Amino acid sequence: MAITSSTNTIGLLNLQKNGKHSNMDVPLFCSSHLKVRRLKRIFKCASQVNDISVEVVKPEIDFKDPDWKKHFQEDFDNRFRLPHLTDILDVKPRPTSFSLKSRGPLGDGNGAPMDTWYGYVNDDDRALLKVIKFASPNSAGAECIDPDCSWVEQWVHRAGPRKQIYYEPKEVKAAIVTCGGLCPGLNDVIRQIVFTLEKYGVKNIVGIQFGYRGFCDENLREVPLSHQVVQNINLAGGSLLGVSRGGPSISDIVDSIQAKAIDMLFVLGGNGTHAGANAIHDECCKRKMKVSVVGVPKTIDNDIQLMDKTFGFDTAVEEAQRAINSAYIEAESAYHGIGLVKLMGRSSGFIAMHASLSSGQIDICLIPEVPFKLEGPNGLLQHLEHLIKTKGKAVVCVAEGAGQELLQKSDATDASGNVVLGDIGVHMQQQIKRHFKYIGVPADVKYIDPTYMVRACRANASDAILCTVLGQNAVHGAFAGFSGITTGICNNHYVYLPIPEVVRSPRRVDSNSRMWHRCLTSTGQADFH
């Protein structure tokens, strides 16, 4: 599966052809050299019921300042500095107990000689966030800081085991929680977290059942975890610990963490869950608790900022092929057959785009980022007429969040605080049938929605590898003393990122990106405006 480049706005401005800045969100800046306008974006945590406000700051950079690049980089470094236990506590490091050259913890958990190489990552190692130097703001997918598309290096922290750690492994109690909806690979991550904790010498590992609600629900007890318990859980989909949306307040969760004497909390979830994890980290800092809160990004939609991809995405695209192939066979076998497949993607169309590209059978791909019309001379229905006349069949792939402007809006929200979407798949099925009946052309429409089949399956090989590395790096980050961070893959390198930088807004498909252009080239579809 090809890895897409991140379509985010990390300190970048998408520039219009006239050189003016777009009103796209740009992240936090702290320096006095940059004027800022402050906004507040509200996240409903995918795992707790209270609103969490995350401050988003839009910079106004004075490009006439000859030192603007220096100031920009200083602000970037400040924003991407990783929160650490030493920020609030006077804790000293000790030699690590982790080794690649022994079956168990080094020195029975007492640590390694500091002058011996065991494959550790230096604290000053960095990975480059952006690797393309755009020559012009008019280049496809261009993300520029200034009108001249100046090159500015943006470095983030490399993930991996450190020589020094900030916990005594034998004294650590570690907890794992899985929040939000199901996603392929959850069990793989749980398994690797447990394996790596034991490699450090941790004996007390527990699972919190059914998301954040497991912290405070008296009917849900901690699940003891060990190598023996998790050995084969990767062979099945779902989550050993269960998942749920909604939950108690942040204060109650931290009270529970304190009462349970948890030292490390590993949180598996998407944007909302990460917003909750960051709020837990902040509350632990206020109480000066020695607790490392580390996130592992989980979302089928692949909509977390800065990441090349999140675990579950590759498997979702692969499983979507089955539905698309079925729709193609139905359309191919029927007189004037039209196959319609709805895939996941509330606000981001990555699954639909990649599934359309990989299948080669899609005639029309519809995503939330690109509005479309059904009716009119340039509408989708007229293009379907053309396909039926010229090919005798058509296959359409639509993301669940696409075309919501065509449906009646609802104020209802789910337990995560997400607006309940209208069913664009059913709506399109009805409108296609109505249209062809109206013009007197027979059409056989078959509608397939594989949503829950995609979510519940086992991770494929690509995702299993990603889950393995993310689980290991989450543990390395916690032992290194970091908290309020998440681990991910950026430009094929594994990195640590501060949670606020990845939960500003969902990552979305850039309609000016080369990948979307490739999709349009593959489908041959028109512009439905």
Buried (B, 14 or more C-beta within 10 A) or exposed (E): BEBBBBBBBBBBBBBEEEEEBEEBBBBBBBBEBBEBEEEEBEBBBBBBBBEBEBEBBBBEBEEEEEEBBEBBBBBBEEBBEBBBBEEBEEEEBBBBBBBEEEEEBBBEBBBBEEEEEBEBBEEEBBBEBBEEEBEEBEBEBBBBBBBEBBEBEBBBBBBBBBBBBBBBBBEBBBBBBBBBBBBBBBBBBBBBBBBBBBBBBBBBBBBBBBBBBBBBBEEBEBBEBEEEBBEEBBEEBBBBBBBBBBBBBBEBBBBBBBEBEBBBBBBBBBBBBBBBBBBBBBBBBEBEBBBBBBBBBBBBBBBBBBBBBBBBBBBBBBBBBBBBBBBBBBBBEBEBBBBBBBBBBBBBBBBBBBBBBBBEBBBBBBBBBBBBBBEEEEBBBBBBBEBBEEEEBBBBBBBBBBBBEBEEEEEEEBBBBBBEBBBBBBBBBEBBBEBBEEEEEEBBBBBBBBBEBBBBBBBBEBBBBBBBBBBBBBBBBBBBBBBBBBBBBBBEBBBBBBBBBBBBBBBBBBBBBEBBBBBBEBBEBBEBE
